[in-house]
Amino acid sequence: MQRRKCKLLDCLIRKCERLILPYIVPIHKALVARLLEGTGVNVNNCIIRGVLVTVGDLTRVGGYLTRQYIPEHMPLIVEALLDGAAITKREVAVVTLGQVVQSTGYVIIP
């Protein structure tokens, strides 16, 4: 059920970009809350993958406006990258990281 909700939200974000712009903040809060629920022992990797895809698409649509949410996104994306047990989750996290960096212009100073 959760996976379908995430897919529908992602489809809405990709297809109705202008409609989504005013709702970036509440959508972002819901996605981050869902990612935070998915940390720890009881992780459903399918749901986390779907949420990461949706985060990437929301960042792509929101562009520079979503830059303020990077401090919340990055630790969750990096955590997904470090998960050695779920290869597909890592692949989705790499794509999401690319979308976040490309859409916001975010760069880390070494």
N, CA, C and O atoms as CSV, one atom per row, in Angstrom:
chain,resi,resn,atom,element,x,y,z
A,1,MET,N,N,0.821,-1.194,0.000
A,1,MET,CA,C,0.000,0.000,0.000
A,1,MET,C,C,0.868,1.262,0.000
A,1,MET,O,O,0.654,2.172,-0.802
A,2,GLN,N,N,1.848,1.307,0.906
A,2,GLN,CA,C,2.723,2.475,0.985
A,2,GLN,C,C,3.494,2.676,-0.315
A,2,GLN,O,O,3.720,3.803,-0.754
A,3,ARG,N,N,3.888,1.574,-0.913
A,3,ARG,CA,C,4.654,1.657,-2.160
A,3,ARG,C,C,3.819,2.300,-3.268
A,3,ARG,O,O,4.331,3.095,-4.056
A,4,ARG,N,N,2.541,1.957,-3.322
A,4,ARG,CA,C,1.660,2.540,-4.343
A,4,ARG,C,C,1.469,4.035,-4.115
A,4,ARG,O,O,1.452,4.820,-5.062
A,5,LYS,N,N,1.326,4.417,-2.858
A,5,LYS,CA,C,1.167,5.840,-2.541
A,5,LYS,C,C,2.378,6.631,-3.020
A,5,LYS,O,O,2.253,7.712,-3.595
A,6,CYS,N,N,3.539,6.068,-2.770
A,6,CYS,CA,C,4.774,6.749,-3.161
A,6,CYS,C,C,4.870,6.845,-4.685
A,6,CYS,O,O,5.287,7.873,-5.218
A,7,LYS,N,N,4.489,5.785,-5.379
A,7,LYS,CA,C,4.521,5.802,-6.840
A,7,LYS,C,C,3.553,6.836,-7.403
A,7,LYS,O,O,3.881,7.549,-8.352
A,8,LEU,N,N,2.362,6.916,-6.819
A,8,LEU,CA,C,1.375,7.893,-7.286
A,8,LEU,C,C,1.862,9.319,-7.046
A,8,LEU,O,O,1.716,10.184,-7.909
A,9,LEU,N,N,2.439,9.559,-5.875
A,9,LEU,CA,C,2.964,10.892,-5.581
A,9,LEU,C,C,4.097,11.241,-6.535
A,9,LEU,O,O,4.176,12.368,-7.023
A,10,ASP,N,N,4.970,10.282,-6.802
A,10,ASP,CA,C,6.074,10.517,-7.732
A,10,ASP,C,C,5.549,10.824,-9.128
A,10,ASP,O,O,6.067,11.712,-9.805
A,11,CYS,N,N,4.526,10.099,-9.561
A,11,CYS,CA,C,3.929,10.350,-10.880
A,11,CYS,C,C,3.320,11.751,-10.938
A,11,CYS,O,O,3.474,12.458,-11.933
A,12,LEU,N,N,2.638,12.142,-9.882
A,12,LEU,CA,C,2.052,13.479,-9.814
A,12,LEU,C,C,3.138,14.556,-9.878
A,12,LEU,O,O,2.982,15.559,-10.574
A,13,ILE,N,N,4.229,14.348,-9.155
A,13,ILE,CA,C,5.327,15.320,-9.148
A,13,ILE,C,C,5.922,15.465,-10.543
A,13,ILE,O,O,6.175,16.579,-11.002
A,14,ARG,N,N,6.147,14.336,-11.219
A,14,ARG,CA,C,6.768,14.386,-12.548
A,14,ARG,C,C,5.855,14.971,-13.621
A,14,ARG,O,O,6.329,15.660,-14.524
A,15,LYS,N,N,4.548,14.705,-13.531
A,15,LYS,CA,C,3.634,15.108,-14.589
A,15,LYS,C,C,2.995,16.480,-14.381
A,15,LYS,O,O,2.560,17.108,-15.346
A,16,CYS,N,N,2.933,16.950,-13.146
A,16,CYS,CA,C,2.235,18.206,-12.832
A,16,CYS,C,C,3.173,19.152,-12.081
A,16,CYS,O,O,2.885,19.554,-10.954
A,17,GLU,N,N,4.265,19.494,-12.694
A,17,GLU,CA,C,5.304,20.266,-12.024
A,17,GLU,C,C,4.795,21.597,-11.484
A,17,GLU,O,O,5.092,21.947,-10.342
A,18,ARG,N,N,4.042,22.337,-12.271
A,18,ARG,CA,C,3.562,23.649,-11.805
A,18,ARG,C,C,2.562,23.509,-10.667
A,18,ARG,O,O,2.491,24.370,-9.790
A,19,LEU,N,N,1.799,22.442,-10.676
A,19,LEU,CA,C,0.841,22.204,-9.604
A,19,LEU,C,C,1.543,21.893,-8.283
A,19,LEU,O,O,1.043,22.247,-7.216
A,20,ILE,N,N,2.678,21.244,-8.350
A,20,ILE,CA,C,3.399,20.789,-7.157
A,20,ILE,C,C,4.160,21.912,-6.459
A,20,ILE,O,O,4.325,21.863,-5.241
A,21,LEU,N,N,4.619,22.902,-7.178
A,21,LEU,CA,C,5.480,23.940,-6.593
A,21,LEU,C,C,4.957,24.540,-5.282
A,21,LEU,O,O,5.750,24.686,-4.351
A,22,PRO,N,N,3.686,24.893,-5.152
A,22,PRO,CA,C,3.237,25.451,-3.877
A,22,PRO,C,C,3.200,24.429,-2.734
A,22,PRO,O,O,3.086,24.807,-1.568
A,23,TYR,N,N,3.294,23.152,-3.061
A,23,TYR,CA,C,3.163,22.096,-2.053
A,23,TYR,C,C,4.494,21.422,-1.720
A,23,TYR,O,O,4.509,20.354,-1.107
A,24,ILE,N,N,5.599,22.030,-2.114
A,24,ILE,CA,C,6.906,21.419,-1.880
A,24,ILE,C,C,7.157,21.209,-0.390
A,24,ILE,O,O,7.646,20.149,0.002
A,25,VAL,N,N,6.837,22.182,0.441
A,25,VAL,CA,C,7.125,22.077,1.878
A,25,VAL,C,C,6.379,20.910,2.526
A,25,VAL,O,O,7.024,20.084,3.173
A,26,PRO,N,N,5.050,20.797,2.386
A,26,PRO,CA,C,4.385,19.660,3.044
A,26,PRO,C,C,4.789,18.303,2.467
A,26,PRO,O,O,4.887,17.316,3.197
A,27,ILE,N,N,5.021,18.261,1.156
A,27,ILE,CA,C,5.460,16.997,0.557
A,27,ILE,C,C,6.832,16.629,1.096
A,27,ILE,O,O,7.081,15.472,1.434
A,28,HIS,N,N,7.718,17.607,1.176
A,28,HIS,CA,C,9.048,17.356,1.702
A,28,HIS,C,C,8.985,16.817,3.126
A,28,HIS,O,O,9.665,15.845,3.455
A,29,LYS,N,N,8.172,17.446,3.971
A,29,LYS,CA,C,8.052,17.001,5.365
A,29,LYS,C,C,7.559,15.563,5.446
A,29,LYS,O,O,8.058,14.784,6.258
A,30,ALA,N,N,6.596,15.206,4.623
A,30,ALA,CA,C,6.068,13.844,4.623
A,30,ALA,C,C,7.112,12.834,4.157
A,30,ALA,O,O,7.216,11.741,4.714
A,31,LEU,N,N,7.884,13.199,3.138
A,31,LEU,CA,C,8.903,12.284,2.626
A,31,LEU,C,C,10.033,12.086,3.632
A,31,LEU,O,O,10.492,10.962,3.834
A,32,VAL,N,N,10.479,13.159,4.257
A,32,VAL,CA,C,11.550,13.035,5.250
A,32,VAL,C,C,11.071,12.202,6.436
A,32,VAL,O,O,11.815,11.369,6.955
A,33,ALA,N,N,9.831,12.425,6.863
A,33,ALA,CA,C,9.284,11.628,7.969
A,33,ALA,C,C,9.256,10.149,7.603
A,33,ALA,O,O,9.561,9.291,8.432
A,34,ARG,N,N,8.891,9.857,6.369
A,34,ARG,CA,C,8.851,8.456,5.923
A,34,ARG,C,C,10.243,7.858,5.863
A,34,ARG,O,O,10.430,6.693,6.214
A,35,LEU,N,N,11.225,8.637,5.423
A,35,LEU,CA,C,12.603,8.144,5.396
A,35,LEU,C,C,13.127,7.908,6.807
A,35,LEU,O,O,13.839,6.933,7.047
A,36,LEU,N,N,12.784,8.781,7.733
A,36,LEU,CA,C,13.220,8.609,9.118
A,36,LEU,C,C,12.593,7.372,9.757
A,36,LEU,O,O,13.229,6.714,10.580
A,37,GLU,N,N,11.360,7.051,9.389
A,37,GLU,CA,C,10.713,5.836,9.879
A,37,GLU,C,C,11.415,4.592,9.355
A,37,GLU,O,O,11.399,3.546,10.004
A,38,GLY,N,N,12.023,4.700,8.199
A,38,GLY,CA,C,12.631,3.547,7.552
A,38,GLY,C,C,14.067,3.292,7.940
A,38,GLY,O,O,14.758,2.527,7.267
A,39,THR,N,N,14.531,3.905,8.998
A,39,THR,CA,C,15.894,3.644,9.447
A,39,THR,C,C,15.859,2.612,10.562
A,39,THR,O,O,14.871,2.496,11.288
A,40,GLY,N,N,16.937,1.875,10.687
A,40,GLY,CA,C,17.022,0.890,11.764
A,40,GLY,C,C,16.803,-0.523,11.275
A,40,GLY,O,O,17.029,-0.840,10.107
A,41,VAL,N,N,16.354,-1.371,12.195
A,41,VAL,CA,C,16.244,-2.795,11.922
A,41,VAL,C,C,15.060,-3.126,11.014
A,41,VAL,O,O,15.185,-3.959,10.116
A,42,ASN,N,N,13.935,-2.494,11.235
A,42,ASN,CA,C,12.721,-2.817,10.486
A,42,ASN,C,C,12.597,-1.960,9.227
A,42,ASN,O,O,11.672,-1.159,9.096
A,43,VAL,N,N,13.522,-2.135,8.326
A,43,VAL,CA,C,13.545,-1.334,7.109
A,43,VAL,C,C,12.842,-2.085,5.987
A,43,VAL,O,O,13.138,-3.252,5.729
A,44,ASN,N,N,11.918,-1.417,5.329
A,44,ASN,CA,C,11.302,-1.960,4.126
A,44,ASN,C,C,11.987,-1.271,2.951
A,44,ASN,O,O,11.675,-0.126,2.626
A,45,ASN,N,N,12.916,-1.970,2.323
A,45,ASN,CA,C,13.738,-1.368,1.278
A,45,ASN,C,C,12.933,-0.910,0.067
A,45,ASN,O,O,13.301,0.065,-0.588
A,46,CYS,N,N,11.838,-1.603,-0.237
A,46,CYS,CA,C,11.008,-1.188,-1.376
A,46,CYS,C,C,10.410,0.193,-1.132
A,46,CYS,O,O,10.399,1.039,-2.026
A,47,ILE,N,N,9.918,0.413,0.070
A,47,ILE,CA,C,9.319,1.710,0.391
A,47,ILE,C,C,10.387,2.797,0.409
A,47,ILE,O,O,10.164,3.889,-0.114
A,48,ILE,N,N,11.536,2.515,0.999
A,48,ILE,CA,C,12.616,3.501,1.059
A,48,ILE,C,C,13.086,3.856,-0.350
A,48,ILE,O,O,13.344,5.024,-0.640
A,49,ARG,N,N,13.197,2.874,-1.215
A,49,ARG,CA,C,13.575,3.152,-2.608
A,49,ARG,C,C,12.566,4.079,-3.262
A,49,ARG,O,O,12.944,5.047,-3.922
A,50,GLY,N,N,11.291,3.791,-3.084
A,50,GLY,CA,C,10.254,4.632,-3.665
A,50,GLY,C,C,10.289,6.054,-3.134
A,50,GLY,O,O,10.096,7.011,-3.882
A,51,VAL,N,N,10.537,6.185,-1.840
A,51,VAL,CA,C,10.612,7.517,-1.239
A,51,VAL,C,C,11.836,8.262,-1.765
A,51,VAL,O,O,11.758,9.460,-2.034
A,52,LEU,N,N,12.959,7.572,-1.915
A,52,LEU,CA,C,14.168,8.220,-2.444
A,52,LEU,C,C,13.951,8.702,-3.870
A,52,LEU,O,O,14.394,9.793,-4.228
A,53,VAL,N,N,13.275,7.903,-4.688
A,53,VAL,CA,C,12.965,8.321,-6.063
A,53,VAL,C,C,12.102,9.577,-6.032
A,53,VAL,O,O,12.325,10.513,-6.801
A,54,THR,N,N,11.121,9.591,-5.143
A,54,THR,CA,C,10.218,10.733,-5.036
A,54,THR,C,C,10.959,11.974,-4.552
A,54,THR,O,O,10.696,13.077,-5.031
A,55,VAL,N,N,11.883,11.804,-3.608
A,55,VAL,CA,C,12.705,12.932,-3.137
A,55,VAL,C,C,13.515,13.508,-4.294
A,55,VAL,O,O,13.601,14.726,-4.450
A,56,GLY,N,N,14.108,12.634,-5.105
A,56,GLY,CA,C,14.885,13.095,-6.252
A,56,GLY,C,C,14.038,13.873,-7.248
A,56,GLY,O,O,14.454,14.919,-7.746
A,57,ASP,N,N,12.852,13.358,-7.533
A,57,ASP,CA,C,11.978,14.054,-8.480
A,57,ASP,C,C,11.453,15.368,-7.906
A,57,ASP,O,O,11.331,16.355,-8.631
A,58,LEU,N,N,11.142,15.385,-6.609
A,58,LEU,CA,C,10.700,16.628,-5.983
A,58,LEU,C,C,11.811,17.681,-6.038
A,58,LEU,O,O,11.539,18.859,-6.272
A,59,THR,N,N,13.038,17.265,-5.826
A,59,THR,CA,C,14.168,18.186,-5.902
A,59,THR,C,C,14.361,18.684,-7.326
A,59,THR,O,O,14.671,19.855,-7.544
A,60,ARG,N,N,14.178,17.797,-8.293
A,60,ARG,CA,C,14.312,18.195,-9.698
A,60,ARG,C,C,13.257,19.229,-10.064
A,60,ARG,O,O,13.556,20.205,-10.752
A,61,VAL,N,N,12.027,19.022,-9.609
A,61,VAL,CA,C,10.943,19.943,-9.916
A,61,VAL,C,C,11.114,21.259,-9.151
A,61,VAL,O,O,10.933,22.337,-9.717
A,62,GLY,N,N,11.459,21.166,-7.876
A,62,GLY,CA,C,11.593,22.362,-7.039
A,62,GLY,C,C,12.848,23.158,-7.309
A,62,GLY,O,O,12.895,24.357,-7.037
A,63,GLY,N,N,13.872,22.501,-7.846
A,63,GLY,CA,C,15.121,23.175,-8.175
A,63,GLY,C,C,15.768,23.860,-6.986
A,63,GLY,O,O,15.895,23.285,-5.906
A,64,TYR,N,N,16.167,25.079,-7.206
A,64,TYR,CA,C,16.908,25.830,-6.187
A,64,TYR,C,C,16.068,26.061,-4.925
A,64,TYR,O,O,16.624,26.251,-3.843
A,65,LEU,N,N,14.749,26.046,-5.049
A,65,LEU,CA,C,13.873,26.242,-3.885
A,65,LEU,C,C,14.052,25.144,-2.842
A,65,LEU,O,O,13.794,25.366,-1.658
A,66,THR,N,N,14.487,23.973,-3.268
A,66,THR,CA,C,14.640,22.854,-2.336
A,66,THR,C,C,16.012,22.814,-1.681
A,66,THR,O,O,16.295,21.910,-0.894
A,67,ARG,N,N,16.849,23.760,-1.987
A,67,ARG,CA,C,18.199,23.775,-1.414
A,67,ARG,C,C,18.185,23.857,0.112
A,67,ARG,O,O,19.077,23.325,0.772
A,68,GLN,N,N,17.181,24.519,0.667
A,68,GLN,CA,C,17.103,24.662,2.115
A,68,GLN,C,C,16.871,23.331,2.830
A,68,GLN,O,O,17.085,23.232,4.038
A,69,TYR,N,N,16.438,22.315,2.098
A,69,TYR,CA,C,16.160,21.013,2.704
A,69,TYR,C,C,17.331,20.043,2.606
A,69,TYR,O,O,17.234,18.914,3.088
A,70,ILE,N,N,18.412,20.453,2.003
A,70,ILE,CA,C,19.563,19.568,1.819
A,70,ILE,C,C,20.121,19.046,3.148
A,70,ILE,O,O,20.473,17.868,3.221
A,71,PRO,N,N,20.217,19.869,4.206
A,71,PRO,CA,C,20.725,19.306,5.469
A,71,PRO,C,C,19.877,18.152,6.013
A,71,PRO,O,O,20.380,17.319,6.767
A,72,GLU,N,N,18.610,18.097,5.639
A,72,GLU,CA,C,17.766,16.980,6.060
A,72,GLU,C,C,17.907,15.792,5.114
A,72,GLU,O,O,17.890,14.643,5.554
A,73,HIS,N,N,18.045,16.065,3.815
A,73,HIS,CA,C,18.120,14.998,2.814
A,73,HIS,C,C,19.450,14.255,2.849
A,73,HIS,O,O,19.479,13.024,2.827
A,74,MET,N,N,20.534,14.992,2.904
A,74,MET,CA,C,21.847,14.380,2.710
A,74,MET,C,C,22.149,13.230,3.663
A,74,MET,O,O,22.583,12.173,3.204
A,75,PRO,N,N,21.938,13.387,4.972
A,75,PRO,CA,C,22.240,12.245,5.847
A,75,PRO,C,C,21.410,10.998,5.507
A,75,PRO,O,O,21.893,9.874,5.639
A,76,LEU,N,N,20.182,11.200,5.075
A,76,LEU,CA,C,19.331,10.065,4.735
A,76,LEU,C,C,19.758,9.416,3.422
A,76,LEU,O,O,19.702,8.194,3.280
A,77,ILE,N,N,20.182,10.229,2.471
A,77,ILE,CA,C,20.671,9.686,1.203
A,77,ILE,C,C,21.985,8.959,1.423
A,77,ILE,O,O,22.194,7.876,0.877
A,78,VAL,N,N,22.867,9.540,2.211
A,78,VAL,CA,C,24.160,8.894,2.495
A,78,VAL,C,C,23.944,7.585,3.247
A,78,VAL,O,O,24.643,6.605,2.991
A,79,GLU,N,N,22.994,7.558,4.164
A,79,GLU,CA,C,22.689,6.320,4.884
A,79,GLU,C,C,22.252,5.227,3.916
A,79,GLU,O,O,22.641,4.069,4.069
A,80,ALA,N,N,21.450,5.589,2.928
A,80,ALA,CA,C,21.024,4.614,1.917
A,80,ALA,C,C,22.212,4.162,1.065
A,80,ALA,O,O,22.283,3.003,0.659
A,81,LEU,N,N,23.132,5.072,0.801
A,81,LEU,CA,C,24.332,4.714,0.031
A,81,LEU,C,C,25.206,3.720,0.786
A,81,LEU,O,O,25.866,2.882,0.170
A,82,LEU,N,N,25.217,3.806,2.094
A,82,LEU,CA,C,26.070,2.953,2.919
A,82,LEU,C,C,25.452,1.592,3.216
A,82,LEU,O,O,26.110,0.738,3.809
A,83,ASP,N,N,24.218,1.377,2.824
A,83,ASP,CA,C,23.543,0.108,3.087
A,83,ASP,C,C,24.068,-0.948,2.123
A,83,ASP,O,O,23.683,-0.983,0.954
A,84,GLY,N,N,24.935,-1.795,2.615
A,84,GLY,CA,C,25.542,-2.825,1.781
A,84,GLY,C,C,24.624,-3.996,1.489
A,84,GLY,O,O,24.902,-4.784,0.585
A,85,ALA,N,N,23.531,-4.127,2.236
A,85,ALA,CA,C,22.641,-5.271,2.072
A,85,ALA,C,C,21.648,-5.091,0.921
A,85,ALA,O,O,21.126,-6.076,0.399
A,86,ALA,N,N,21.389,-3.863,0.527
A,86,ALA,CA,C,20.376,-3.609,-0.501
A,86,ALA,C,C,21.006,-2.867,-1.682
A,86,ALA,O,O,21.137,-1.643,-1.664
A,87,ILE,N,N,21.387,-3.619,-2.689
A,87,ILE,CA,C,22.057,-3.048,-3.862
A,87,ILE,C,C,21.149,-2.069,-4.602
A,87,ILE,O,O,21.590,-0.982,-4.974
A,88,THR,N,N,19.890,-2.437,-4.820
A,88,THR,CA,C,18.997,-1.557,-5.574
A,88,THR,C,C,18.730,-0.258,-4.818
A,88,THR,O,O,18.563,0.797,-5.430
A,89,LYS,N,N,18.689,-0.334,-3.499
A,89,LYS,CA,C,18.505,0.888,-2.705
A,89,LYS,C,C,19.705,1.808,-2.871
A,89,LYS,O,O,19.549,3.027,-2.940
A,90,ARG,N,N,20.883,1.243,-2.934
A,90,ARG,CA,C,22.092,2.046,-3.149
A,90,ARG,C,C,22.069,2.692,-4.526
A,90,ARG,O,O,22.444,3.855,-4.672
A,91,GLU,N,N,21.631,1.949,-5.536
A,91,GLU,CA,C,21.566,2.500,-6.892
A,91,GLU,C,C,20.580,3.673,-6.957
A,91,GLU,O,O,20.864,4.696,-7.580
A,92,VAL,N,N,19.436,3.516,-6.315
A,92,VAL,CA,C,18.442,4.593,-6.289
A,92,VAL,C,C,19.006,5.792,-5.526
A,92,VAL,O,O,18.774,6.937,-5.913
A,93,ALA,N,N,19.739,5.535,-4.452
A,93,ALA,CA,C,20.329,6.627,-3.671
A,93,ALA,C,C,21.353,7.410,-4.499
A,93,ALA,O,O,21.448,8.631,-4.367
A,94,VAL,N,N,22.110,6.725,-5.342
A,94,VAL,CA,C,23.083,7.406,-6.209
A,94,VAL,C,C,22.358,8.313,-7.203
A,94,VAL,O,O,22.773,9.450,-7.427
A,95,VAL,N,N,21.280,7.813,-7.795
A,95,VAL,CA,C,20.507,8.619,-8.740
A,95,VAL,C,C,19.891,9.821,-8.028
A,95,VAL,O,O,19.912,10.935,-8.551
A,96,THR,N,N,19.342,9.592,-6.830
A,96,THR,CA,C,18.745,10.679,-6.045
A,96,THR,C,C,19.788,11.717,-5.693
A,96,THR,O,O,19.529,12.915,-5.798
A,97,LEU,N,N,20.959,11.280,-5.278
A,97,LEU,CA,C,22.048,12.201,-4.963
A,97,LEU,C,C,22.403,13.043,-6.182
A,97,LEU,O,O,22.616,14.249,-6.062
A,98,GLY,N,N,22.467,12.417,-7.350
A,98,GLY,CA,C,22.746,13.149,-8.579
A,98,GLY,C,C,21.683,14.187,-8.889
A,98,GLY,O,O,22.003,15.300,-9.307
A,99,GLN,N,N,20.415,13.831,-8.686
A,99,GLN,CA,C,19.331,14.777,-8.935
A,99,GLN,C,C,19.395,15.958,-7.962
A,99,GLN,O,O,19.185,17.106,-8.353
A,100,VAL,N,N,19.684,15.665,-6.701
A,100,VAL,CA,C,19.767,16.731,-5.701
A,100,VAL,C,C,20.894,17.689,-6.045
A,100,VAL,O,O,20.706,18.906,-6.019
A,101,VAL,N,N,22.058,17.156,-6.364
A,101,VAL,CA,C,23.209,18.003,-6.683
A,101,VAL,C,C,22.968,18.796,-7.956
A,101,VAL,O,O,23.264,19.990,-8.006
A,102,GLN,N,N,22.439,18.151,-8.978
A,102,GLN,CA,C,22.201,18.820,-10.252
A,102,GLN,C,C,21.124,19.895,-10.131
A,102,GLN,O,O,21.259,20.972,-10.713
A,103,SER,N,N,20.078,19.620,-9.396
A,103,SER,CA,C,18.950,20.556,-9.322
A,103,SER,C,C,19.198,21.744,-8.412
A,103,SER,O,O,18.658,22.827,-8.639
A,104,THR,N,N,20.007,21.551,-7.385
A,104,THR,CA,C,20.211,22.617,-6.406
A,104,THR,C,C,21.552,23.311,-6.545
A,104,THR,O,O,21.744,24.401,-6.004
A,105,GLY,N,N,22.479,22.700,-7.259
A,105,GLY,CA,C,23.819,23.282,-7.370
A,105,GLY,C,C,24.624,23.098,-6.092
A,105,GLY,O,O,25.603,23.808,-5.863
A,106,TYR,N,N,24.216,22.154,-5.266
A,106,TYR,CA,C,24.858,21.920,-3.972
A,106,TYR,C,C,26.232,21.287,-4.159
A,106,TYR,O,O,26.381,20.309,-4.891
A,107,VAL,N,N,27.217,21.844,-3.502
A,107,VAL,CA,C,28.582,21.330,-3.563
A,107,VAL,C,C,29.131,21.316,-2.143
A,107,VAL,O,O,28.895,22.237,-1.361
A,108,ILE,N,N,29.863,20.263,-1.827
A,108,ILE,CA,C,30.511,20.159,-0.521
A,108,ILE,C,C,31.955,20.619,-0.677
A,108,ILE,O,O,32.660,20.172,-1.582
A,109,ILE,N,N,32.391,21.505,0.198
A,109,ILE,CA,C,33.774,21.955,0.179
A,109,ILE,C,C,34.607,20.930,0.953
A,109,ILE,O,O,34.358,20.695,2.135
A,110,PRO,N,N,35.604,20.315,0.281
A,110,PRO,CA,C,36.403,19.276,0.958
A,110,PRO,C,C,37.270,19.846,2.064
A,110,PRO,O,O,37.997,19.104,2.724
